[in-house]
Structures are given as C-alpha cells and as structure tokens.
C-alpha cells in the first residue's frame, strides 16, 4: 500500500525512525495534459470471460490458464476492504481517513457508483484481473455496513463487510475478471508504518492468520475465477524487531508463507499462492543498517509448495522509496537515493536485483513475478521526477513482459471535482460522475496505455522442467501430499519430502538442504513407498566401500530424506510404474561441489556455503553414502545416480 502524507500522530521520535513512515504525495491543480492515443480496446465482461479459462497455474516464469495459454496479470488494486482509518481521532470522522475517503471497510466507490459502472470502467482501463485487499478484521466483522456506504448499490444494504466482499467478488468474476485476494492488514487501520499491521502475526497469532486464509479459501473455492491468495502485504519491522527470511522463528516470513500456502492448497488446490518479500528491515538512520530486501533472499532460499505450479512472487515499487529508502520525509529519512533519483540504467538494475531476477528460467527460484503495487499521482501539481520515474518504470515492465497491478483503482473527487487521492485511476464524485486516467488531463495515460498494450508472450506456454529446494535448516519440509496424509515416516528426525510430481536429485553436505526436480520424471506406481534406514537394499556391488549406504530398492527412486542433526537418518523411495535402469554412477562431493554443468538449476545456489552433490537431469537418485569416520559426522558424501532411460 502506498503511504500517505499524514504521519502517524503521537509517536515518539524513536518509533518514527524505527519504521516505515509517511511519504509526501505531490499536490493537485496543474494544467491538464493531452490524453494519450492508443487506449486499450475495452472488452465486455462476456468477451473477457471467454478469453481465458480458470483456474490459473504457472509454467516457468509465466502464469497460464487451464488451457496452458499465457494469462498476463494486467491488474489493479481495488482498495477499501483493508480499512482507511489512519489510526488517530474519531473513526467516524471522514477527515481521519486516508485522503478523506471513508471506505467503511468495503471496496471504495460503492456509495457513489453502481458496481456494474465501476466494472465497466475497469474494462476501459484494459484490466483482466483485480487485487482485492482485505483486513483480517473483515473476516470476523458481523456488523452490517451503514446504508450510506452502499447508497449507489442498495442491493448491498444490511450486509456485513464480508458479505459485501462476497457480492463484489461475484460481480467481478461474473464479468470475466480474475480475482486475487490480498491480506493487506490485520485491523482496519490504513497501513504501512507503525500501525499494528507490520507482520502477518501482528495483533493475531500465526495460527489465526492461517485459519482466516483457509476459511476464505474454502468460501470461494467453487468460484474458479477467484484465482489467488496474496498472503500478506508489505511485511516490515515493528517497533523493535525485524521480520526475517529463514531463521525458523516466529518472525520467519519464509516459514510462515510456506505453512500458510500449503494449508491453503490443501483446502483449495486451484489457487495461486502469491508471496511478497520483506518490504523493510533495519532502523532507517544513516548510522544503522537498513534496506528493502524484497525478493533478494529468494536467490538462496526459495519456497516450495505441495503444488509446484502454484507459486507466484510479488514486489512493490514506488518512486519515493528506494533500495535503502523507506520513503519517509523528515524524521526517519535517510540520505539514500529514491528510485526516482536513479538513472534509467540504475533503476533497471535495482528492479532486477530486487525482483525480476526470479523470472530467470531453469533455477530453483524460477517463478512469475507480479509487480502487485506501483503508481503515481496523475493530476494536480506535476512532480517531474515522479513522472520520469513512472515512464522509466513502465518501460522496465514492458521490456520484461511483466505482470503488474497499479495502486489504487478507485478514489473520490471532492465538491470541486478534484481527486482526493490523485493516485487513483478512476475517481467518482458524490453523484457518480467519473474522472479517470482514461479521461483528458491525466498525464499517466500515455505510459498506462503503453503498458497495457505492450507486446509480449502470448498463446500456449510449453511445460518446462522445474527445480525446487528443500530446507531442513530448522525443521521439516514436507511438501508431499501423499506423505502429509500418512503417519510420521521417520520419527525424531527432520524430514524433507519432494512434491508428488518431483523426485530428489541433490543433497547439500552438512546443511541438510535438498533439491527436487520433475525433469524426465518417471511415472509413480500405486504401491507403498519404502523407508530405507540400512543397507538391506544395496545391489550392484559395494559402490562406496567403507561407507554407510542408504539405497532405494530396485525400481524405486528417492523422493525424500531425513536427518538427525545434519547426519543422514533415512531415505524415502517411491515405486516407479516401469522398470528403471540400474547402471551405477557414484558422485562424490565430500571435497567440493559436484553438480551438472548444464541444466539442473546450475546458475543458482540452493545450499550456499556448502558442498553439493546433484545427479544429472537424466538421472534419478538411488542412494546416499555417508560415514562417521574421519570426523565426517554422518553427513552425505556421495550419491548413487542412475539413468532414467
């Protein structure tokens, strides 16, 4: 969510420097700019609905529909259900709400314009999908919204915020739009500073957060055009503590996202799971460490779900923020450059480093990246730096054929016809008159139309091999639907199980990391899976003399492993539908990396700082050798790799 001018009132200076603070938004009243040509050709709801088939999934860096055709997310954020109160003063006083716009905790504009008119304007903008922010409070709110909040949509009178959201989702999906729910806030307070919404478990437990998601997943799972769960918006530090990526504690966003994503997929297997990186860490002063990690930690610790074709990553960019700049003005502002102060080349590099690198093919982290928030003020005083940034940033999105969602879609105009939030793409007066980016006088039209109409990859996307990492640093990583339904197969040990569509292909030495793939994946038979804890299945000779060996039975292949400490404890083997070759290749990695030169996620490190062994893409892992001699402590030393054909 874009921050606003009004700083959270009453916070001491320490808190102001310790968090994301308010940002100056350019003012209003500038000479109108000429409307851009080449506006998108609006589709009717029937035409949009006919243009794609739900549900959505992923192939490599692309989102695809049920037919395997590219579905580029051309989205906007219809805000309001996350709350607009700024946290100070009477909640019933409109002046205490963002841009003096009181949403009553439902999507903005329903008091001013019939919903079918709003959706028609979304079509005019060229959108095919809507990001719908909501607060956890909405899930539990049983108070009907005031009649005035839905004055232009009287059919919604007497409904709770959740019931209004139901109706909005039903209208959007009936009109052909894909809907991605976004958990934006915990309470109804407008974010994103020190507002009690900093983490997924701010003001609530992780268990409650996941339960709310599972509730919504089940509520909408029969509507296949509800395509995604955007797990949490702009996770950042609270007053004292950073969130982290991979530490295994209750501030570990990587861990929380995987837990939530997998439970959601068990409840509603068709949903995309959208994960943002950490939006802010550290204390923003020139003397302390601080920055926006975004997706950079994904390079060495990516996420693996029980459905490997359901993960989408997301990132947010605004001109007033920067790689090490919160966007604050005044107290809490550092001297780091903002994105709008970077050259076009520097901006492109920063965006790649922080997000778009994830779209590189054939790596353990490869996934679509959705720029699910960006924006600028389109009317009023023209900020030349912001305008240049918006043009440069949309150029990056065009060049990279990126999925996107602009913030925000809907706002109000005041009694004089001026937008109250001049970032909104469509503004409505009290009588429903529209003033939008598609109307004369909004300088963003040229860049917006360039973006929406940009050429890019279309049509059928061919399936490609996937690689996904397993991380046993602090606990289990069981992403096998088969094994999640069974009792603990290696009690007392940490376990890593590949997704059911993949097999184990690599192990790290001394760090308990693993790598899975579906490259050349053999079909599984329906028989029982085998847990191997000793050498009873060793065949074909002693392939690692003097070492302990765990070897899968013939006609099976490794799909999981367990460790005690970092020592090998067991190997999990799944049966193949047909006989597999038993020619041995022993791959040692006790003295250095031993990974394939090509393929196999070779340009990314899934176990940084440790030796890795990895079978080739055309092989399956049939065994692991280890020893307790020579101070090796039972960690993997060699893999037994066998050809798939």
C-alpha positions as CSV (number, residue, x, y, z in Angstrom):
1,X,0.0,0.0,0.0
2,X,1.2,3.5,-0.8
3,X,1.9,5.5,2.2
4,X,0.3,8.9,2.7
5,X,1.3,12.4,3.8
6,X,-0.2,12.2,7.3
7,X,2.4,10.9,9.7
8,X,1.0,8.6,12.4
9,X,0.3,11.1,15.2
10,X,1.7,11.0,18.7
11,X,4.6,8.5,18.1
12,X,7.9,9.4,19.7
13,X,10.9,10.0,17.6
14,X,12.4,6.6,18.3
15,X,9.4,4.9,16.8
16,X,9.4,7.3,13.9
17,X,12.9,6.3,12.9
18,X,12.3,2.6,13.5
19,X,9.6,2.1,11.0
20,X,8.2,3.0,7.6
21,X,6.9,6.5,7.9
22,X,4.7,8.8,5.9
23,X,5.6,10.0,2.5
24,X,4.9,13.3,0.7
25,X,2.5,12.8,-2.1
26,X,2.5,15.6,-4.7
27,X,-0.3,18.1,-4.6
28,X,-3.1,19.0,-7.1
29,X,-4.1,21.6,-9.6
30,X,-1.8,21.6,-12.7
31,X,-2.6,22.3,-16.3
32,X,-4.3,19.4,-18.0
33,X,-2.2,17.2,-20.2
34,X,-3.3,15.9,-23.5
35,X,-5.0,12.5,-23.4
36,X,-2.9,9.7,-24.8
37,X,-3.8,7.9,-28.0
38,X,-4.0,4.1,-28.4
39,X,-6.1,3.5,-25.3
40,X,-6.9,-0.2,-24.8
41,X,-9.9,-1.6,-26.6
42,X,-12.3,-2.4,-23.8
43,X,-13.6,-5.9,-23.6
44,X,-17.1,-6.6,-22.4
45,X,-17.5,-9.0,-19.5
46,X,-18.6,-11.7,-21.8
47,X,-15.6,-11.2,-24.1
48,X,-13.1,-11.1,-21.1
49,X,-14.7,-14.3,-19.6
50,X,-14.4,-16.0,-23.0
51,X,-10.7,-15.1,-23.4
52,X,-9.4,-17.3,-20.6
53,X,-10.2,-20.5,-18.7
54,X,-9.9,-20.8,-15.0
55,X,-8.1,-21.9,-12.9
56,X,-4.6,-20.4,-13.2
57,X,-1.3,-22.0,-12.7
58,X,2.3,-21.4,-13.7
59,X,4.8,-22.6,-16.2
60,X,8.3,-21.3,-15.6
61,X,8.1,-17.5,-15.4
62,X,4.5,-17.3,-16.8
63,X,1.1,-17.5,-15.3
64,X,-1.1,-19.7,-17.6
65,X,-4.8,-20.6,-17.7
66,X,-6.3,-24.0,-17.6
67,X,-5.6,-24.5,-21.3
68,X,-1.9,-23.7,-20.8
69,X,-2.2,-20.3,-22.5
70,X,-0.4,-17.2,-21.1
71,X,-2.5,-15.1,-18.8
72,X,-0.6,-11.9,-18.2
73,X,-1.9,-10.3,-15.0
74,X,-2.9,-6.8,-16.0
75,X,-4.3,-5.8,-12.7
76,X,-5.4,-3.0,-10.4
77,X,-5.9,-2.7,-6.7
78,X,-9.5,-2.1,-5.7
79,X,-8.8,-0.9,-2.2
80,X,-11.1,-0.2,0.8
81,X,-11.8,-3.5,2.5
82,X,-8.4,-3.3,4.2
83,X,-9.6,-0.2,6.1
84,X,-9.0,3.5,5.5
85,X,-8.8,4.9,9.1
86,X,-5.4,6.4,9.8
87,X,-5.3,5.4,13.4
88,X,-5.9,8.7,15.2
89,X,-9.1,10.6,16.1
90,X,-12.7,9.6,15.7
91,X,-13.1,6.7,13.3
92,X,-16.4,8.1,12.2
93,X,-14.9,11.4,11.1
94,X,-14.0,11.2,7.4
95,X,-11.1,13.6,7.9
96,X,-9.3,10.9,9.9
97,X,-9.3,8.5,6.9
98,X,-6.9,8.2,4.0
99,X,-7.3,11.1,1.6
100,X,-10.6,11.9,3.5
101,X,-12.1,8.8,2.0
102,X,-14.1,6.6,4.4
103,X,-14.5,3.1,2.9
104,X,-16.5,1.6,5.8
105,X,-14.2,-1.3,5.3
106,X,-15.5,-2.3,1.9
107,X,-14.2,-1.6,-1.6
108,X,-14.3,2.1,-2.3
109,X,-16.9,3.7,-4.6
110,X,-20.0,1.6,-3.8
111,X,-21.6,4.6,-2.1
112,X,-21.2,6.7,-5.3
113,X,-21.5,4.4,-8.4
114,X,-23.4,1.2,-9.3
115,X,-21.0,-1.7,-9.3
116,X,-21.7,-2.5,-13.0
117,X,-20.5,1.0,-13.9
118,X,-17.3,0.6,-11.8
119,X,-16.6,-2.7,-13.6
120,X,-17.2,-1.1,-17.0
121,X,-14.6,1.5,-16.1
122,X,-12.1,-1.3,-15.1
123,X,-12.7,-2.8,-18.6
124,X,-12.0,0.6,-20.1
125,X,-8.6,0.6,-18.4
126,X,-7.8,-2.7,-20.1
127,X,-7.6,-4.8,-16.9
128,X,-8.2,-8.5,-16.7
129,X,-7.7,-9.1,-13.0
130,X,-8.3,-7.3,-9.7
131,X,-6.2,-7.4,-6.5
132,X,-8.7,-7.1,-3.6
133,X,-7.1,-6.1,-0.3
134,X,-8.8,-7.1,2.9
135,X,-8.3,-6.9,6.6
136,X,-8.4,-10.0,8.9
137,X,-10.9,-7.9,10.9
138,X,-13.3,-8.2,8.0
139,X,-13.5,-12.0,8.3
140,X,-14.8,-11.7,11.9
141,X,-16.9,-8.5,11.5
142,X,-20.6,-9.2,12.0
143,X,-21.8,-5.5,11.9
144,X,-23.7,-4.5,8.8
145,X,-22.2,-1.6,6.9
146,X,-24.1,1.7,7.1
147,X,-26.7,2.1,4.3
148,X,-24.8,5.2,3.2
149,X,-21.7,3.1,2.4
150,X,-23.6,1.3,-0.3
151,X,-26.0,4.1,-1.3
152,X,-25.4,3.6,-5.1
153,X,-25.8,-0.2,-4.6
154,X,-28.9,-0.6,-2.5
155,X,-28.9,-4.4,-3.0
156,X,-26.0,-4.5,-0.6
157,X,-27.8,-2.8,2.3
158,X,-27.8,-4.7,5.5
159,X,-24.8,-6.8,4.6
160,X,-21.6,-7.2,6.6
161,X,-18.3,-6.2,5.1
162,X,-17.6,-9.9,4.3
163,X,-21.0,-10.3,2.6
164,X,-20.3,-7.1,0.6
165,X,-16.9,-8.6,-0.4
166,X,-18.8,-11.8,-1.5
167,X,-21.0,-9.7,-3.7
168,X,-18.1,-7.7,-5.2
169,X,-16.2,-10.9,-5.9
170,X,-19.3,-12.5,-7.5
171,X,-19.8,-9.4,-9.7
172,X,-16.1,-9.2,-10.7
173,X,-15.9,-12.9,-11.7
174,X,-19.2,-12.9,-13.5
175,X,-17.8,-10.0,-15.6
176,X,-14.7,-12.1,-16.6
177,X,-12.2,-10.7,-14.2
178,X,-9.7,-12.9,-12.3
179,X,-9.7,-12.0,-8.5
180,X,-6.7,-12.3,-6.2
181,X,-7.4,-11.8,-2.6
182,X,-4.7,-9.8,-0.7
183,X,-4.3,-9.9,3.1
184,X,-3.4,-6.3,3.5
185,X,-3.9,-5.6,7.2
186,X,-4.8,-7.2,10.4
187,X,-7.0,-4.5,11.8
188,X,-9.0,-1.9,9.7
189,X,-6.2,0.7,10.1
190,X,-4.7,2.0,7.0
191,X,-1.1,0.8,6.7
192,X,2.0,0.9,6.2
193,X,4.0,2.3,9.1
194,X,4.0,1.5,12.8
195,X,0.3,0.7,12.7
196,X,-0.1,-2.8,14.1
197,X,-0.1,-4.4,10.7
198,X,3.6,-4.9,10.3
199,X,3.6,-8.7,10.1
200,X,1.2,-11.5,9.4
201,X,1.2,-12.1,13.2
202,X,0.9,-8.6,14.4
203,X,-2.2,-8.4,16.5
204,X,-3.0,-12.0,16.0
205,X,-1.3,-15.4,16.0
206,X,0.1,-17.1,13.0
207,X,-2.5,-19.8,13.6
208,X,-5.4,-17.3,13.4
209,X,-3.9,-15.8,10.2
210,X,-3.7,-19.2,8.5
211,X,-7.2,-20.1,9.8
212,X,-8.6,-16.9,8.2
213,X,-6.9,-17.8,4.9
214,X,-8.3,-21.3,5.0
215,X,-11.7,-20.0,5.8
216,X,-11.6,-17.7,2.7
217,X,-10.1,-20.4,0.5
218,X,-13.0,-22.7,1.3
219,X,-15.5,-19.9,1.0
220,X,-14.5,-19.1,-2.6
221,X,-13.1,-22.4,-3.9
222,X,-16.1,-23.2,-6.1
223,X,-15.6,-19.9,-7.9
224,X,-12.7,-20.8,-10.1
225,X,-12.2,-17.2,-11.2
226,X,-11.0,-16.4,-7.6
227,X,-7.6,-17.4,-8.7
228,X,-5.1,-16.4,-6.0
229,X,-4.2,-15.8,-2.4
230,X,-1.7,-12.9,-1.9
231,X,-0.6,-13.9,1.6
232,X,0.5,-10.7,3.2
233,X,1.1,-7.1,2.2
234,X,4.5,-5.3,2.7
235,X,5.9,-7.2,5.7
236,X,8.2,-4.9,7.7
237,X,9.8,-4.3,11.1
238,X,7.7,-3.4,14.1
239,X,8.9,-1.1,16.8
240,X,11.8,-3.4,17.9
241,X,12.1,-6.4,15.7
242,X,12.7,-7.3,12.1
243,X,11.0,-10.0,10.2
244,X,13.5,-12.4,8.7
245,X,13.7,-14.9,5.8
246,X,14.7,-18.4,7.0
247,X,15.7,-18.1,10.7
248,X,13.0,-20.6,11.8
249,X,11.4,-18.4,14.5
250,X,8.0,-16.7,14.8
251,X,9.3,-13.7,12.7
252,X,10.3,-16.0,9.8
253,X,8.3,-14.9,6.8
254,X,9.7,-17.7,4.6
255,X,8.4,-20.3,7.1
256,X,5.1,-18.6,7.6
257,X,4.4,-18.3,3.9
258,X,5.1,-22.0,3.2
259,X,2.9,-23.1,6.1
260,X,0.0,-20.9,5.0
261,X,0.4,-21.6,1.3
262,X,0.4,-25.4,1.8
263,X,-2.6,-25.3,4.1
264,X,-4.5,-23.1,1.6
265,X,-3.7,-25.5,-1.2
266,X,-4.9,-28.4,0.8
267,X,-8.2,-26.6,1.2
268,X,-8.4,-25.1,-2.3
269,X,-5.9,-26.7,-4.7
270,X,-6.6,-24.4,-7.6
271,X,-5.4,-21.2,-6.0
272,X,-2.2,-19.4,-6.9
273,X,-0.2,-18.6,-3.8
274,X,1.4,-15.1,-4.0
275,X,4.4,-14.3,-1.8
276,X,5.9,-10.9,-1.4
277,X,9.4,-10.5,0.1
278,X,10.2,-8.4,3.1
279,X,9.4,-4.8,2.4
280,X,11.7,-3.3,5.1
281,X,14.3,-4.3,7.6
282,X,16.6,-2.4,9.9
283,X,16.4,1.1,11.5
284,X,16.4,3.8,8.9
285,X,19.1,6.2,10.0
286,X,22.4,6.9,8.2
287,X,24.3,5.2,11.0
288,X,22.3,1.9,11.2
289,X,21.8,-1.0,8.8
290,X,18.5,-0.8,6.8
291,X,17.1,-1.7,3.5
292,X,14.4,-3.3,1.4
293,X,15.3,-7.0,0.9
294,X,12.2,-7.6,-1.3
295,X,12.9,-10.9,-3.2
296,X,16.7,-10.9,-2.9
297,X,16.7,-13.7,-0.2
298,X,14.8,-16.0,-2.7
299,X,18.1,-16.4,-4.6
300,X,19.4,-18.8,-2.0
301,X,16.2,-19.7,-0.1
302,X,13.2,-20.1,-2.3
303,X,9.8,-21.6,-1.5
304,X,8.4,-25.0,-2.3
305,X,4.7,-25.8,-2.1
306,X,2.8,-29.1,-2.4
307,X,1.8,-27.8,-5.8
308,X,4.9,-26.6,-7.6
309,X,2.9,-24.9,-10.3
310,X,1.1,-22.5,-7.9
311,X,3.8,-20.2,-6.7
312,X,3.9,-16.5,-7.8
313,X,6.3,-14.0,-6.2
314,X,5.4,-10.3,-5.9
315,X,7.1,-7.0,-5.2
316,X,6.2,-3.3,-4.8
317,X,7.9,-0.2,-6.3
318,X,7.2,3.5,-5.8
319,X,9.3,6.4,-7.0
320,X,9.5,7.9,-3.5
321,X,11.0,4.7,-2.0
322,X,14.4,3.3,-2.8
323,X,16.6,0.2,-2.3
324,X,17.6,1.6,1.1
325,X,14.9,4.4,1.4
326,X,11.6,3.9,3.3
327,X,10.0,6.8,1.5
328,X,9.9,8.9,4.7
329,X,10.3,12.6,4.8
330,X,11.6,14.5,7.8
331,X,12.2,12.4,10.9
332,X,13.3,8.9,9.9
333,X,14.5,10.0,6.4
334,X,18.0,8.8,5.4
335,X,20.2,10.2,2.6
336,X,19.9,7.0,0.4
337,X,18.6,7.6,-3.1
338,X,15.0,7.0,-4.0
339,X,14.0,5.1,-7.1
340,X,13.0,8.3,-8.8
341,X,16.6,9.6,-8.3
342,X,18.2,6.7,-10.1
343,X,19.2,6.8,-13.7
344,X,17.1,4.6,-16.0
345,X,20.0,2.1,-16.0
346,X,20.4,2.1,-12.3
347,X,16.6,1.7,-11.8
348,X,16.5,-1.3,-14.2
349,X,19.4,-2.9,-12.3
350,X,17.8,-2.3,-8.9
351,X,14.4,-3.7,-10.1
352,X,16.2,-6.8,-11.5
353,X,18.3,-7.3,-8.3
354,X,15.3,-7.0,-6.0
355,X,12.6,-8.8,-8.0
356,X,12.8,-9.6,-11.7
357,X,15.8,-11.9,-11.4
358,X,13.3,-14.5,-10.1
359,X,11.9,-14.9,-13.7
360,X,15.2,-16.4,-15.0
361,X,14.4,-19.8,-16.4
362,X,15.6,-23.2,-15.0
363,X,16.5,-22.2,-11.5
364,X,15.3,-23.4,-8.1
365,X,13.6,-20.0,-7.6
366,X,12.1,-19.6,-11.1
367,X,8.5,-18.3,-10.9
368,X,6.4,-15.5,-12.2
369,X,6.9,-12.1,-10.6
370,X,3.9,-9.9,-10.2
371,X,4.6,-6.2,-9.5
372,X,1.5,-6.0,-7.5
373,X,1.8,-2.4,-6.5
374,X,3.2,0.7,-8.3
375,X,1.7,4.0,-9.1
376,X,2.0,7.8,-9.3
377,X,-0.2,10.9,-9.0
378,X,-1.8,11.6,-12.3
379,X,-3.4,15.0,-11.9
380,X,-2.6,18.2,-10.0
381,X,0.9,19.5,-9.5
382,X,3.3,17.7,-11.7
383,X,6.3,16.2,-10.0
384,X,8.8,16.0,-12.8
385,X,10.9,13.3,-11.0
386,X,7.9,11.2,-10.3
387,X,6.7,11.5,-13.8
388,X,10.1,10.5,-15.3
389,X,10.2,7.6,-12.9
390,X,6.8,6.3,-13.9
391,X,7.8,6.4,-17.5
392,X,11.1,4.6,-16.8
393,X,9.5,2.0,-14.6
394,X,6.7,1.2,-17.0
395,X,9.4,0.8,-19.7
396,X,11.0,-1.8,-17.5
397,X,7.7,-3.6,-17.1
398,X,7.2,-3.6,-20.9
399,X,10.8,-4.8,-21.7
400,X,10.4,-7.6,-19.2
401,X,6.9,-8.5,-20.2
402,X,6.0,-8.3,-16.5
403,X,2.7,-8.9,-14.7
404,X,1.5,-5.8,-12.9
405,X,-1.2,-4.2,-10.7
406,X,-1.4,-0.5,-10.3
407,X,-2.3,1.2,-6.9
408,X,-5.1,2.2,-6.4
409,X,-8.0,1.9,-8.8
410,X,-10.9,3.8,-7.1
411,X,-11.0,7.2,-5.3
412,X,-13.3,10.1,-4.7
413,X,-13.5,13.6,-6.2
414,X,-14.4,16.5,-3.9
415,X,-17.2,19.0,-4.4
416,X,-15.0,21.0,-6.8
417,X,-14.3,17.9,-9.0
418,X,-10.7,17.5,-7.8
419,X,-9.5,14.0,-6.9
420,X,-9.0,13.5,-3.2
421,X,-6.4,10.8,-3.9
422,X,-4.8,11.8,-7.1
423,X,-3.1,8.4,-7.5
424,X,-6.5,6.7,-8.1
425,X,-7.1,5.6,-11.7
426,X,-10.8,6.2,-11.5
427,X,-12.4,8.8,-9.3
428,X,-16.1,9.3,-8.6
429,X,-18.0,12.4,-7.3
430,X,-20.8,12.2,-4.8
431,X,-23.2,12.0,-7.7
432,X,-21.2,9.3,-9.5
433,X,-19.5,11.5,-12.2
434,X,-16.3,9.9,-13.3
435,X,-12.8,11.4,-13.6
436,X,-10.3,8.8,-14.6
437,X,-7.0,8.1,-16.2
438,X,-8.9,7.4,-19.4
439,X,-10.3,11.0,-19.4
440,X,-8.4,14.1,-20.6
441,X,-6.0,15.7,-18.3
442,X,-4.2,12.7,-16.7
443,X,-0.6,12.6,-17.8
444,X,-0.3,8.8,-16.9
445,X,-2.5,7.9,-19.9
446,X,0.5,7.6,-22.3
447,X,2.5,5.4,-20.1
448,X,-0.5,3.4,-18.9
449,X,-1.7,2.7,-22.5
450,X,1.9,1.8,-23.5
451,X,2.0,-0.8,-20.6
452,X,-1.5,-2.3,-21.2
453,X,-1.0,-2.6,-24.9
454,X,2.6,-3.8,-24.8
455,X,3.5,-6.8,-26.9
456,X,4.6,-9.8,-25.0
457,X,4.5,-13.6,-24.9
458,X,1.0,-14.9,-25.7
459,X,-0.6,-18.3,-26.6
460,X,0.3,-21.7,-25.4
461,X,3.3,-21.9,-23.0
462,X,5.2,-25.2,-23.3
463,X,5.8,-27.1,-20.0
464,X,9.4,-26.9,-18.8
465,X,11.3,-28.8,-16.1
466,X,11.2,-27.4,-12.5
467,X,13.6,-27.5,-9.7
468,X,12.6,-26.8,-6.1
469,X,14.7,-26.8,-3.0
470,X,14.1,-28.4,0.4
471,X,15.2,-26.6,3.5
472,X,15.6,-28.6,6.7
473,X,17.7,-25.9,8.5
474,X,15.2,-25.6,11.4
475,X,12.6,-28.2,10.9
476,X,10.6,-30.4,8.5
477,X,9.7,-29.5,4.9
478,X,7.1,-32.0,3.9
479,X,5.5,-30.8,0.6
480,X,4.3,-34.2,-0.5
481,X,0.5,-34.5,-0.4
482,X,1.0,-38.3,-0.2
483,X,3.2,-38.2,2.9
484,X,1.2,-35.4,4.6
485,X,-1.7,-37.9,4.7
486,X,0.4,-40.6,6.4
487,X,1.9,-41.1,9.8
488,X,5.4,-39.8,10.6
489,X,7.8,-42.0,8.4
490,X,11.0,-41.1,10.3
491,X,10.1,-40.3,14.0
492,X,12.5,-38.0,15.8
493,X,14.2,-36.8,12.6
494,X,13.8,-33.7,10.4
495,X,12.3,-34.7,7.1
496,X,12.3,-33.3,3.6
497,X,9.8,-34.7,1.1
498,X,9.6,-33.5,-2.6
499,X,6.3,-32.5,-4.1
500,X,4.5,-35.6,-5.5
501,X,5.3,-34.5,-9.1
502,X,9.0,-34.5,-8.4
503,X,11.9,-36.6,-7.2
504,X,15.0,-36.0,-5.0
505,X,18.0,-35.1,-7.2
506,X,20.6,-33.4,-5.0
507,X,21.8,-33.0,-1.4
508,X,23.9,-30.5,0.4
509,X,26.7,-31.6,2.6
510,X,26.5,-30.5,6.3
511,X,23.5,-28.2,5.9
512,X,20.6,-30.7,5.3
513,X,19.3,-28.9,2.1
514,X,18.0,-30.9,-0.8
515,X,16.9,-30.3,-4.4
516,X,13.9,-31.8,-6.2
517,X,13.0,-31.8,-9.9
518,X,10.5,-33.1,-12.4
519,X,12.9,-33.2,-15.3
520,X,12.3,-36.5,-17.1
521,X,10.2,-37.5,-14.1
522,X,9.3,-41.2,-14.2
523,X,5.6,-42.1,-13.5
524,X,5.0,-43.4,-10.0
525,X,3.3,-46.7,-9.4
526,X,0.5,-47.0,-6.9
527,X,2.4,-49.2,-4.4
528,X,3.7,-48.4,-1.0
529,X,6.7,-46.1,-0.5
530,X,9.8,-47.5,1.2
531,X,11.7,-46.1,4.1
532,X,15.3,-47.1,4.0
533,X,17.4,-47.0,7.2
534,X,20.1,-49.6,6.5
535,X,21.9,-51.4,3.7
536,X,19.4,-54.2,3.0
537,X,18.6,-52.9,-0.5
538,X,22.2,-52.4,-1.7
539,X,22.6,-54.1,-5.1
540,X,25.2,-54.0,-7.9
541,X,28.2,-54.3,-5.7
542,X,29.7,-52.1,-3.0
543,X,29.6,-48.7,-4.7
544,X,31.1,-46.8,-1.8
545,X,33.5,-49.1,0.0
546,X,33.9,-48.4,3.7
547,X,30.9,-46.0,3.8
548,X,27.4,-46.5,5.2
549,X,24.9,-46.6,2.4
550,X,21.2,-46.0,2.1
551,X,19.9,-47.3,-1.2
552,X,16.4,-47.4,-2.6
553,X,15.1,-50.8,-3.7
554,X,15.4,-51.5,-7.4
555,X,12.5,-50.0,-9.5
556,X,12.1,-47.2,-7.0
557,X,13.7,-43.7,-6.7
558,X,14.4,-41.3,-3.9
559,X,11.7,-38.7,-3.2
560,X,12.7,-37.7,0.4
561,X,15.2,-37.9,3.1
562,X,15.5,-37.4,6.9
563,X,18.4,-36.2,9.1
564,X,19.3,-36.2,12.7
565,X,21.4,-33.1,13.3
566,X,22.9,-33.0,9.8
567,X,23.6,-36.7,9.7
568,X,21.6,-38.9,7.3
569,X,18.9,-40.9,9.0
570,X,16.7,-42.4,6.3
571,X,15.9,-42.2,2.6
572,X,12.3,-42.3,1.3
573,X,11.8,-44.1,-2.0
574,X,8.7,-44.2,-4.3
575,X,7.9,-47.0,-6.7
576,X,8.2,-46.4,-10.5
577,X,5.5,-47.5,-12.8
578,X,8.1,-49.2,-15.1
579,X,11.5,-50.8,-14.5
580,X,14.4,-48.3,-14.1
581,X,17.9,-48.8,-15.3
582,X,20.4,-49.9,-12.5
583,X,23.6,-48.7,-14.0
584,X,25.6,-47.0,-11.3
585,X,27.4,-43.7,-11.3
586,X,28.9,-42.7,-8.0
587,X,29.1,-38.9,-7.5
588,X,31.4,-37.8,-4.7
589,X,31.0,-34.3,-3.2
590,X,32.9,-34.6,0.1
591,X,35.7,-32.3,-1.2
592,X,33.8,-29.9,-3.4
593,X,30.7,-29.2,-5.4
594,X,29.7,-31.8,-7.9
595,X,26.7,-30.5,-9.9
596,X,25.8,-30.8,-13.6
597,X,27.5,-28.3,-15.9
598,X,24.2,-27.7,-17.7
599,X,20.5,-27.8,-16.6
600,X,19.8,-28.7,-13.1
601,X,19.4,-25.2,-11.7
602,X,23.1,-24.8,-12.3
603,X,23.1,-20.9,-12.2
604,X,21.7,-20.7,-8.7
605,X,22.9,-21.8,-5.3
606,X,20.4,-23.8,-3.2
607,X,22.9,-24.6,-0.4
608,X,25.2,-21.6,-0.2
609,X,28.4,-22.1,1.6
610,X,28.3,-26.0,1.5
611,X,29.4,-28.6,-1.0
612,X,26.6,-30.0,-3.1
613,X,26.0,-33.3,-4.9
614,X,23.5,-33.4,-7.7
615,X,22.5,-36.1,-10.2
616,X,22.1,-35.0,-13.8
617,X,18.7,-34.1,-15.2
618,X,18.5,-37.5,-17.0
619,X,19.2,-39.5,-13.8
620,X,17.5,-40.5,-10.6
621,X,19.0,-40.5,-7.2
622,X,19.1,-44.2,-6.0
623,X,21.3,-43.9,-2.9
624,X,23.4,-41.9,-0.5
625,X,26.7,-42.8,1.1
626,X,28.0,-41.3,4.4
627,X,30.4,-42.2,7.2
628,X,31.1,-41.4,10.9
629,X,34.8,-41.9,10.3
630,X,37.3,-39.1,9.8
631,X,35.1,-36.6,11.6
632,X,32.6,-36.7,8.7
633,X,29.7,-36.9,11.3
634,X,27.3,-38.9,9.1
635,X,26.7,-36.1,6.5
636,X,26.2,-37.1,2.8
637,X,29.5,-37.7,1.0
638,X,28.3,-39.4,-2.2
639,X,25.2,-40.0,-4.3
640,X,24.3,-43.0,-6.4
641,X,23.0,-41.7,-9.6
642,X,21.3,-44.0,-12.2
643,X,20.0,-43.2,-15.7
644,X,16.2,-42.7,-16.2
645,X,16.4,-44.5,-19.6
